[in-house]
Amino acid sequence: MRIEDTKAYKYAYWCAYGGSSKVPKYVRKQAVQWLGIADGKAADCYVSMRKFKQIRRLLKAMVHPDLRVPLYNGLEPYAHFLVTAAFCTLKTDGTRLYETIILEICRKNFKTFNSAVIFLIGMLTEPDFSRFFSVAPDYKLSSELRLAVRKIIKSSPALVKHFKITREMIRCKLNESEYTPLAYSNDKMDGKLANIFLADEAGALDTYPVEAMRSSQITLRNKLGIIISTQYPNENNVFSDETDFAKKILDGVISDPTVFALLYEPDEELIPKWQTENDVIFQSNPVACHDQRVFDAIVKMRAKAILYPNKRENFLCKHCNIQYQSMGTEGYIEIDKFKRCAVPENDEFWRGKRVYLGVDLAQSEDNTAVAMLTLWEDRIYAKVWGFIPRGRMEIKSTKEHVDYEKLVRDGVCFATGDEFSEIVDYGEIEEFILSLRERYGVEIVQLGYDRRDALSTIQRLESADEPVECVDITQHSSVLHLPIKLIYEYVYNQMFCYEQNQMLEINIRNARCTYDTNMHRYVNKKRSAGKIDMVFAIIDAAFLLNYNELLYDGGGFFIQY
């Protein structure tokens, strides 16, 4: 049997190249990545057919408790992809490639049941005395996985004699592996050693239980964490962090090959059409793609959600994976379209150019940014730098999942101060801005800034031997919607060029927009998914460029109101 003949490969191929609008973009991206490994295009990992045959034998020995057929025949197509990717994608040293599996999927798509399948396979194949844990907001939810595992065992004659089931745990007699359900409300998560753990309904959890489980796995060579949930109306939960991190990986702005994510959520452009667009249902409910009964049931619920607003939040969150409370929030610029605008670094290009600077001088322990923009042959060119405190670089890298050491090596970020500094050295930023004239041979026309946290720096720039003209830009949607719209349109028309900069790409990926009462678009720092200081530095510079070069062609002074 070839890998191309497996159900997992066929489903992944359909997702990646089938051309179906029923597949959301991030599932498509994950499928493309995994197919590259399965086709032997990766140098450091591969899909093991020997391991696949072992997993297939186990699935044929297990009986589906509802369908009464072998699990190999009863699993959903996406579940075959999930299980095969989890256990059969190996590194060259024989250990599993994926350490984290993220499954964002709606209710009634058998997410907990398929996690139970993964747990059973793990209990049968992991080393002796392995331990397995499920964590959830309460014991009842955590026990849902235990119930699914128990049902499969009791329905499978080949398994039942090899397992002992008690109220507290399930033990495999073959290798003395144990599975214990834990409740966040009752149990401490520290002090455990989890070969495999599951965080169920992670949208209702904070970061502690997941990080506690991961901390327990540090010494293990083969480890796996499964994080599954539907969407929840709140954004402050571990699942939002995990899915955002996975999207950054799939978008290519962060590299982490150990994460496998199937994110069944509708593409952004479909969300406003949820009342009529069936692809919203298909993209968030993979079972509905081939089960007419499931699709018809969701359509009925949609009709009620349209008529009755009190039913809308539950329908959108639980059956469409749309955060209803955030319907007014959307991404600023699609990262794929933004990355088309990248150009190689070329310091000579800047010589003799009239440039506009923007600075985002946030709180002293946080990131700050400087952007330099120019208009040349009807295109906007941008070069952006970030600044962080050197003493917080390791902490920030861990907390934000960003490799700041690499960004510093790439020259797009500067670590200021000494190794103990926990605040940004504004003096270094001021010297950097004043050096731009000589370093790049540019003419600095103006610098735009937000007066909060910037007044002392602006005073030094304006009183320097070669002063910089600084303009206080009101940080309000009535003022900033024009440059926000300008950058958006130039990017989508491929008339915006930025020198390759991974830190800027991460910032763009993080940025979220809202609308004010006049439908002015505004990049919202509180709603955004991470640091966006570089985006605001560009926006401030673009405000000046737009006013002087595009709106009034030479400007003069102006009044904001």
C-alpha positions as CSV (number, residue, x, y, z in Angstrom):
1,M,0.0,0.0,0.0
2,R,1.3,3.4,-0.9
3,I,0.8,6.6,1.1
4,E,-1.2,8.0,-1.8
5,D,-3.8,5.2,-1.4
6,T,-4.6,6.1,2.3
7,K,-7.7,7.9,3.3
8,A,-5.6,10.5,5.1
9,Y,-3.7,11.4,1.9
10,K,-6.8,11.5,-0.2
11,Y,-8.6,13.8,2.2
12,A,-5.5,16.0,2.5
13,Y,-5.2,16.2,-1.3
14,W,-8.9,17.1,-1.6
15,C,-8.4,19.9,0.9
16,A,-5.2,21.2,-0.8
17,Y,-5.9,20.8,-4.5
18,G,-9.6,19.8,-4.8
19,G,-10.6,23.4,-5.5
20,S,-13.5,23.2,-3.2
21,S,-14.9,26.3,-1.5
22,K,-15.9,24.0,1.4
23,V,-12.4,23.9,2.7
24,P,-11.2,26.9,4.9
25,K,-7.9,28.4,3.9
26,Y,-5.9,27.4,7.0
27,V,-6.9,23.7,6.6
28,R,-5.8,24.0,3.0
29,K,-2.5,25.4,4.0
30,Q,-1.9,22.6,6.6
31,A,-2.8,20.0,4.0
32,V,-0.3,21.4,1.6
33,Q,2.4,21.3,4.2
34,W,1.7,17.8,5.2
35,L,1.4,16.6,1.6
36,G,4.9,18.0,1.0
37,I,6.2,15.7,3.8
38,A,4.1,12.7,2.6
39,D,5.5,13.2,-0.9
40,G,9.1,13.0,0.4
41,K,9.9,16.7,-0.2
42,A,11.1,17.4,3.4
43,A,14.7,16.7,4.4
44,D,14.2,16.2,8.1
45,C,10.9,14.3,8.4
46,Y,8.7,11.8,6.6
47,V,5.4,9.8,6.8
48,S,6.2,6.3,7.9
49,M,4.2,3.5,6.1
50,R,5.4,1.0,8.7
51,K,3.8,3.1,11.5
52,F,0.7,3.7,9.3
53,K,0.2,-0.1,9.0
54,Q,0.5,-0.5,12.8
55,I,-2.1,2.2,13.3
56,R,-4.4,0.7,10.6
57,R,-4.3,-2.6,12.4
58,L,-5.3,-1.0,15.7
59,L,-8.1,0.9,14.0
60,K,-9.4,-2.3,12.5
61,A,-9.4,-4.0,15.9
62,M,-11.4,-1.2,17.4
63,V,-15.2,-1.2,16.9
64,H,-17.2,2.0,16.5
65,P,-19.7,2.0,19.4
66,D,-22.5,3.6,17.3
67,L,-21.9,2.3,13.8
68,R,-20.8,-1.2,14.9
69,V,-18.1,-1.3,12.2
70,P,-14.3,-1.2,12.6
71,L,-13.1,2.3,13.4
72,Y,-11.0,2.3,10.2
73,N,-14.2,2.2,8.2
74,G,-16.2,4.4,10.6
75,L,-14.0,7.4,11.1
76,E,-14.6,10.7,9.3
77,P,-12.2,11.7,6.6
78,Y,-10.7,14.6,8.6
79,A,-10.2,12.1,11.5
80,H,-8.1,9.8,9.3
81,F,-6.0,12.9,8.4
82,L,-5.7,13.9,12.1
83,V,-4.7,10.4,13.3
84,T,-2.3,9.7,10.5
85,A,-0.6,13.0,10.8
86,A,-0.3,12.7,14.6
87,F,1.3,9.2,14.8
88,C,2.9,8.6,11.4
89,T,4.7,11.8,10.7
90,L,8.2,11.2,12.1
91,K,11.5,12.9,12.3
92,T,14.6,11.2,11.0
93,D,15.5,10.0,14.5
94,G,12.2,8.1,14.6
95,T,10.3,10.3,17.1
96,R,7.1,12.0,16.2
97,L,7.3,15.4,14.4
98,Y,4.1,16.9,15.9
99,E,4.1,17.8,19.6
100,T,1.0,19.9,19.5
101,I,-2.3,19.2,17.6
102,I,-4.9,22.0,17.5
103,L,-8.4,21.1,16.4
104,E,-10.8,24.0,16.0
105,I,-14.1,22.5,15.0
106,C,-17.8,23.0,15.7
107,R,-20.1,20.9,17.8
108,K,-21.3,17.5,16.7
109,N,-18.3,16.9,14.5
110,F,-17.0,14.1,16.8
111,K,-14.0,16.0,18.1
112,T,-14.0,14.4,21.5
113,F,-14.6,10.9,20.0
114,N,-11.6,11.3,17.7
115,S,-9.5,12.5,20.6
116,A,-10.4,9.3,22.4
117,V,-9.2,7.3,19.3
118,I,-5.8,9.1,19.6
119,F,-5.7,8.4,23.3
120,L,-6.4,4.7,22.8
121,I,-3.7,4.4,20.1
122,G,-1.3,6.2,22.4
123,M,-2.1,3.9,25.4
124,L,-1.4,0.9,23.2
125,T,1.8,2.1,21.5
126,E,3.5,4.4,24.0
127,P,6.3,3.1,26.4
128,D,5.5,1.3,29.6
129,F,4.0,3.3,32.4
130,S,3.1,6.2,30.2
131,R,0.5,8.6,31.6
132,F,-2.4,10.4,29.9
133,F,-4.5,13.3,31.1
134,S,-7.5,15.2,29.9
135,V,-8.1,18.7,31.3
136,A,-11.3,20.7,31.0
137,P,-13.1,23.5,32.9
138,D,-14.9,21.0,35.1
139,Y,-14.8,17.2,35.8
140,K,-17.9,16.5,33.8
141,L,-16.4,17.9,30.6
142,S,-13.1,16.2,31.3
143,S,-14.9,12.9,31.7
144,E,-16.4,13.2,28.3
145,L,-13.2,11.9,26.9
146,R,-13.1,9.1,29.5
147,L,-16.6,8.1,28.4
148,A,-15.7,8.0,24.7
149,V,-12.6,5.9,25.5
150,R,-14.7,3.5,27.7
151,K,-17.4,3.1,24.9
152,I,-14.8,2.1,22.3
153,I,-13.1,-0.4,24.7
154,K,-16.4,-2.0,25.7
155,S,-17.5,-2.2,22.1
156,S,-14.2,-3.9,20.9
157,P,-13.8,-7.5,21.9
158,A,-10.1,-7.4,21.0
159,L,-9.5,-4.6,23.5
160,V,-11.7,-5.2,26.5
161,K,-9.5,-7.9,28.1
162,H,-6.5,-5.6,27.9
163,F,-8.0,-2.6,29.9
164,K,-9.1,-2.1,33.4
165,I,-11.7,0.7,33.9
166,T,-12.3,2.3,37.3
167,R,-14.0,5.5,38.3
168,E,-10.7,7.4,38.6
169,M,-8.7,6.1,35.7
170,I,-8.4,3.7,32.7
171,R,-5.3,1.4,32.7
172,C,-3.9,-0.6,29.8
173,K,-2.7,-4.0,31.2
174,L,-0.3,-4.5,28.3
175,N,2.1,-1.7,29.3
176,E,0.6,-0.3,32.5
177,S,-0.2,3.0,30.9
178,E,-2.8,5.1,32.7
179,Y,-5.4,7.7,31.6
180,T,-6.8,10.1,34.3
181,P,-9.4,12.9,33.6
182,L,-8.6,16.1,35.5
183,A,-10.9,19.1,36.2
184,Y,-9.4,22.6,36.3
185,S,-12.0,23.6,38.9
186,N,-10.9,20.8,41.3
187,D,-7.4,19.5,40.5
188,K,-3.9,20.9,40.5
189,M,-2.2,20.4,37.2
190,D,1.4,20.6,38.5
191,G,3.4,17.5,39.4
192,K,2.1,15.4,36.5
193,L,4.1,13.7,33.8
194,A,1.9,13.6,30.7
195,N,3.1,11.6,27.6
196,I,-0.1,12.8,25.9
197,F,-2.6,15.3,27.2
198,L,-5.9,16.7,25.9
199,A,-7.3,20.2,26.7
200,D,-11.0,19.9,25.9
201,E,-13.2,23.0,25.5
202,A,-10.0,25.1,25.6
203,G,-12.0,28.2,24.8
204,A,-13.2,28.2,28.4
205,L,-9.7,27.8,29.9
206,D,-6.9,30.2,30.7
207,T,-3.3,29.4,29.9
208,Y,-2.4,27.6,33.2
209,P,-3.6,24.0,32.6
210,V,-2.1,23.8,29.1
211,E,1.2,25.3,30.2
212,A,1.3,23.1,33.3
213,M,0.9,20.0,31.0
214,R,3.5,21.2,28.6
215,S,5.9,21.9,31.5
216,S,5.5,18.2,32.6
217,Q,6.7,17.0,29.1
218,I,10.0,18.9,29.0
219,T,12.1,15.7,29.5
220,L,10.2,13.5,27.1
221,R,11.4,12.7,23.6
222,N,8.0,11.7,22.3
223,K,5.3,14.0,23.6
224,L,1.9,15.2,22.4
225,G,-0.6,17.8,23.4
226,I,-4.1,17.9,21.9
227,I,-6.0,21.2,22.2
228,I,-9.5,21.2,20.9
229,S,-12.5,23.5,21.1
230,T,-15.2,25.4,19.4
231,Q,-15.1,29.2,19.5
232,Y,-16.2,31.0,22.6
233,P,-17.5,34.6,22.8
234,N,-14.6,35.7,24.9
235,E,-11.2,36.3,23.4
236,N,-9.1,35.9,26.6
237,N,-8.6,32.2,26.6
238,V,-5.8,29.8,25.8
239,F,-7.5,28.6,22.6
240,S,-7.4,32.0,21.1
241,D,-3.7,32.2,21.7
242,E,-3.1,28.7,20.3
243,T,-5.1,29.2,17.1
244,D,-3.5,32.6,16.5
245,F,0.0,31.0,16.9
246,A,-1.0,28.2,14.5
247,K,-2.2,30.8,11.9
248,K,1.1,32.6,12.2
249,I,2.9,29.3,11.5
250,L,0.7,28.5,8.5
251,D,1.0,32.0,7.2
252,G,4.8,31.6,7.3
253,V,5.6,34.5,9.7
254,I,6.8,32.1,12.4
255,S,8.5,28.7,12.0
256,D,7.5,25.8,14.2
257,P,7.2,22.4,12.4
258,T,6.0,20.7,15.6
259,V,2.5,22.2,15.4
260,F,-0.3,20.5,13.4
261,A,-3.5,22.5,13.2
262,L,-6.8,21.9,11.6
263,L,-8.7,25.2,11.9
264,Y,-12.2,24.7,10.7
265,E,-13.4,28.3,10.8
266,P,-14.9,30.2,7.9
267,D,-12.7,32.4,5.8
268,E,-12.9,36.1,6.8
269,E,-14.6,37.3,3.7
270,L,-17.5,34.8,4.2
271,I,-18.3,35.8,7.8
272,P,-20.5,38.8,6.9
273,K,-22.5,36.5,4.7
274,W,-23.2,33.9,7.3
275,Q,-27.0,34.2,6.9
276,T,-27.0,33.0,3.3
277,E,-23.6,31.5,2.5
278,N,-23.6,27.7,2.9
279,D,-19.8,27.6,2.7
280,V,-19.7,29.1,6.2
281,I,-21.4,25.9,7.4
282,F,-19.2,23.6,5.3
283,Q,-15.9,25.3,6.3
284,S,-16.6,25.1,10.0
285,N,-18.3,21.6,10.0
286,P,-16.3,19.1,7.9
287,V,-18.9,16.4,8.7
288,A,-21.6,18.4,7.0
289,C,-19.6,18.3,3.7
290,H,-20.7,14.6,3.2
291,D,-23.5,14.1,5.7
292,Q,-26.8,15.7,4.5
293,R,-28.5,15.2,7.8
294,V,-25.9,17.2,9.7
295,F,-26.0,20.0,7.1
296,D,-29.9,20.1,7.2
297,A,-29.9,20.3,11.0
298,I,-27.4,23.3,11.0
299,V,-29.4,25.1,8.3
300,K,-32.5,24.9,10.5
301,M,-30.6,26.3,13.5
302,R,-29.3,29.1,11.2
303,A,-32.9,30.0,10.2
304,K,-33.7,30.5,13.9
305,A,-30.6,32.5,14.6
306,I,-31.5,34.9,11.8
307,L,-35.0,35.4,13.3
308,Y,-34.1,35.5,17.0
309,P,-31.0,37.5,18.1
310,N,-30.9,35.6,21.5
311,K,-30.0,32.4,19.6
312,R,-27.4,34.1,17.4
313,E,-24.4,34.0,19.7
314,N,-24.7,30.2,20.4
315,F,-25.2,29.5,16.7
316,L,-22.3,31.6,15.4
317,C,-19.8,30.5,18.1
318,K,-20.7,26.8,18.4
319,H,-21.9,25.9,14.9
320,C,-19.9,28.4,12.7
321,N,-16.8,29.1,14.8
322,I,-17.4,32.8,14.6
323,Q,-16.8,35.0,17.7
324,Y,-20.1,36.8,17.8
325,Q,-18.9,39.5,20.2
326,S,-16.1,40.3,17.8
327,M,-18.2,40.6,14.7
328,G,-17.1,44.3,14.6
329,T,-13.4,43.2,14.5
330,E,-11.6,42.0,11.4
331,G,-8.0,41.5,10.2
332,Y,-6.3,44.6,8.8
333,I,-4.4,43.1,5.8
334,E,-4.3,39.5,4.7
335,I,-0.7,38.3,5.3
336,D,-0.5,36.5,2.0
337,K,-1.3,39.7,0.1
338,F,1.1,41.7,2.3
339,K,4.0,39.3,1.7
340,R,3.6,39.8,-2.1
341,C,4.9,43.3,-1.5
342,A,8.2,42.3,0.0
343,V,11.4,43.5,-1.8
344,P,15.1,42.7,-1.1
345,E,17.0,45.1,1.1
346,N,18.7,47.9,-0.9
347,D,20.2,50.7,1.1
348,E,21.3,52.5,-2.1
349,F,17.6,52.9,-3.1
350,W,17.1,55.4,-0.3
351,R,19.8,57.8,-1.2
352,G,18.5,61.2,-2.2
353,K,14.9,60.3,-1.3
354,R,12.4,62.5,0.6
355,V,11.2,60.4,3.5
356,Y,8.6,60.6,6.2
357,L,9.2,59.0,9.6
358,G,6.7,57.5,12.0
359,V,7.5,56.4,15.6
360,D,5.4,54.4,18.1
361,L,7.0,55.0,21.5
362,A,4.9,52.8,23.7
363,Q,5.5,52.0,27.4
364,S,9.1,51.9,28.3
365,E,9.2,48.1,28.9
366,D,7.3,47.3,25.7
367,N,8.2,47.2,22.0
368,T,8.7,50.5,20.1
369,A,9.1,51.0,16.4
370,V,10.4,53.5,13.8
371,A,9.2,53.5,10.2
372,M,10.6,55.3,7.1
373,L,8.4,55.8,4.1
374,T,8.9,57.4,0.7
375,L,6.8,57.9,-2.4
376,W,8.7,56.9,-5.6
377,E,7.2,56.3,-9.1
378,D,3.7,56.1,-7.6
379,R,4.7,53.4,-5.1
380,I,5.1,53.7,-1.3
381,Y,8.3,52.1,-0.1
382,A,8.8,51.3,3.6
383,K,11.6,50.3,5.9
384,V,10.8,49.6,9.5
385,W,12.8,48.8,12.7
386,G,11.7,47.5,16.1
387,F,13.3,48.2,19.5
388,I,13.1,46.0,22.6
389,P,14.8,46.0,26.0
390,R,17.7,43.6,26.0
391,G,17.0,42.3,29.4
392,R,13.4,41.2,28.5
393,M,14.3,39.6,25.2
394,E,14.1,36.0,26.5
395,I,10.9,36.6,28.4
396,K,9.3,38.2,25.4
397,S,10.4,35.5,23.1
398,T,8.7,32.9,25.3
399,K,5.6,34.8,26.0
400,E,4.9,36.1,22.5
401,H,6.2,33.0,20.6
402,V,8.5,35.3,18.6
403,D,12.3,34.6,18.1
404,Y,13.6,38.0,18.9
405,E,17.2,36.8,18.8
406,K,16.7,35.9,15.1
407,L,15.0,39.3,14.4
408,V,18.0,41.1,16.0
409,R,20.4,39.0,13.9
410,D,18.3,39.9,10.8
411,G,18.8,43.6,11.5
412,V,15.0,44.4,11.7
413,C,15.0,44.7,15.5
414,F,17.5,46.3,18.0
415,A,17.9,45.2,21.6
416,T,18.7,48.3,23.6
417,G,20.5,48.7,26.9
418,D,22.6,46.1,28.6
419,E,21.7,42.5,29.4
420,F,19.9,43.6,32.6
421,S,17.9,46.4,31.0
422,E,14.1,45.8,31.3
423,I,13.1,49.2,29.7
424,V,13.8,50.5,26.2
425,D,16.7,52.9,26.0
426,Y,15.0,55.9,24.4
427,G,18.5,57.6,24.0
428,E,19.5,54.8,21.6
429,I,16.3,55.3,19.6
430,E,16.9,59.1,19.4
431,E,20.4,58.5,18.2
432,F,19.2,56.0,15.6
433,I,16.6,58.5,14.2
434,L,19.2,61.3,14.0
435,S,21.6,59.0,12.2
436,L,19.2,58.1,9.4
437,R,20.2,61.1,7.3
438,E,23.8,60.1,7.1
439,R,23.3,56.4,7.1
440,Y,20.9,56.3,4.2
441,G,21.4,59.7,2.6
442,V,17.8,60.7,2.9
443,E,16.0,64.0,3.4
444,I,13.8,63.8,6.5
445,V,10.7,65.9,5.7
446,Q,8.7,65.2,8.9
447,L,8.3,62.8,11.7
448,G,4.9,61.8,13.0
449,Y,4.3,60.7,16.6
450,D,1.7,60.0,19.2
451,R,2.3,62.4,22.1
452,R,1.7,59.7,24.7
453,D,5.1,58.4,26.0
454,A,7.0,60.5,23.4
455,L,7.3,64.1,24.5
456,S,10.8,63.9,25.9
457,T,12.1,62.1,22.8
458,I,10.4,64.6,20.5
459,Q,12.0,67.5,22.4
460,R,15.5,66.1,21.9
461,L,14.8,65.5,18.2
462,E,13.6,69.0,17.7
463,S,16.5,70.5,19.6
464,A,19.3,68.5,17.9
465,D,22.1,70.1,15.9
466,E,20.1,69.0,12.8
467,P,16.6,69.1,14.1
468,V,13.8,66.9,12.9
469,E,10.4,68.5,12.3
470,C,7.9,66.6,14.4
471,V,4.2,66.5,14.0
472,D,1.8,65.4,16.8
473,I,-0.8,63.1,15.1
474,T,-4.0,62.6,17.0
475,Q,-4.6,58.9,17.5
476,H,-8.2,58.8,16.6
477,S,-10.2,57.1,13.9
478,S,-11.3,60.4,12.4
479,V,-7.7,61.3,11.7
480,L,-6.0,57.9,11.1
481,H,-8.7,56.3,8.9
482,L,-7.2,58.0,5.8
483,P,-3.6,56.6,6.2
484,I,-5.1,53.2,7.3
485,K,-7.1,53.1,4.1
486,L,-4.2,54.3,2.0
487,I,-1.8,51.6,3.1
488,Y,-4.6,48.9,2.7
489,E,-5.3,50.0,-0.9
490,Y,-1.6,50.3,-1.9
491,V,-1.0,46.8,-0.5
492,Y,-3.9,45.2,-2.3
493,N,-2.9,47.0,-5.6
494,Q,0.7,45.8,-5.1
495,M,1.9,49.4,-5.0
496,F,3.4,49.1,-1.5
497,C,6.9,47.8,-1.1
498,Y,8.6,46.9,2.2
499,E,12.1,45.5,2.7
500,Q,11.8,41.9,3.8
501,N,11.1,42.0,7.5
502,Q,9.6,39.1,9.5
503,M,8.9,41.3,12.5
504,L,6.7,43.6,10.4
505,E,4.9,40.5,8.9
506,I,4.1,39.3,12.5
507,N,2.8,42.8,13.3
508,I,0.6,42.9,10.2
509,R,-0.7,39.4,11.1
510,N,-1.6,40.6,14.6
511,A,-3.4,43.8,13.5
512,R,-7.2,43.9,13.9
513,C,-9.6,46.7,12.8
514,T,-12.8,48.1,14.0
515,Y,-15.2,50.7,12.7
516,D,-16.4,53.9,14.5
517,T,-19.9,55.3,14.2
518,N,-19.0,57.0,11.0
519,M,-17.7,53.7,9.5
520,H,-14.1,55.0,9.7
521,R,-11.8,52.0,9.8
522,Y,-9.3,52.0,12.8
523,V,-6.5,49.6,13.8
524,N,-7.5,48.7,17.3
525,K,-4.6,47.9,19.7
526,K,-6.8,46.3,22.4
527,R,-8.5,44.0,19.9
528,S,-5.3,43.0,18.1
529,A,-3.7,39.6,18.6
530,G,-0.2,40.8,19.6
531,K,2.3,43.6,19.1
532,I,1.4,46.1,16.3
533,D,3.8,48.9,17.1
534,M,5.4,48.7,13.6
535,V,1.9,49.0,12.0
536,F,1.2,52.2,13.9
537,A,4.7,53.6,13.0
538,I,3.8,53.0,9.4
539,I,0.4,54.6,9.8
540,D,1.9,57.7,11.4
541,A,4.4,58.1,8.6
542,A,1.7,57.4,6.0
543,F,-0.4,60.2,7.4
544,L,2.3,62.7,6.7
545,L,3.2,61.3,3.3
546,N,-0.5,61.2,2.3
547,Y,-1.0,64.9,3.4
548,N,2.1,66.3,1.8
549,E,2.6,64.2,-1.3
550,L,-0.9,62.9,-2.3
551,L,-3.6,65.2,-1.0
552,Y,-2.0,68.6,-1.2
553,D,1.3,68.0,-3.0
554,G,3.6,70.0,-1.0
555,G,1.4,70.8,2.0
556,G,2.5,73.4,4.5
557,F,1.1,73.6,7.9
558,F,-2.3,72.0,8.7
559,I,-4.8,71.9,11.5
560,Q,-6.3,68.7,12.9
561,Y,-9.8,68.7,14.1
